[in-house]
Amino acid sequence: MATEQASPPKSLTLATYIEDNHKLLTVLGVFTALTGLSTNAPMKLFGVVLSFCCMGIALLVMVRLWLRFPAYPADVSTTLFKVFLFVAMLSLFLYWLAAFTNVWSYALPLVVGMLTFSLLSTLVLWLDKSLARRRNEPEAGADVTHGPLAGLRIVFLLVALLLSILAAVMLAPYLVDLLDIFRQFTESLARNP
């Protein structure tokens, strides 16, 4: 009787990380470049919208890349790559925030509302699934208008929508003020290095 031995886990070096994630790294590079290049668009409004979308996509790709890093990298170069990638993306994001504070005063309520609604609706749907499992009922899935708790689910989603609008209206002015302070701080650093 032959016993099979499990092979030891492959240690992650920088070369294997880049090889395994080269497509995501390429996408990250493209969208970070588009974030900067779109600010020079002849039609400023479209440039700002494009820059906003490209930065959002770049941040999503960055999170995906970050989650693929092992907790304990095998070598120092992988750790340094992780740190430099994080610092580069954080610097780009902070620069982008400082450069577009005038846009944020209009876009921030929408962003806060969307984030709040997505969090609250995810919570509502998670609670719905938990209740369905507890009662051994079939889950409604993506269809919120059918099932034993359809009316209650729709009411909770409407409440989540109203709460997200309220949060956007209440929080956005304070966040815009914080961004304005951040912009003034970065401008003072640029004048007095």
Summary of the structure (lengths in Angstrom):
residues: 193
radius of gyration: 22.6
end to end distance: 72.6
largest distance: 76.2
contacts: 480
relative contact order: 0.09
helix: 78%
strand: 0%
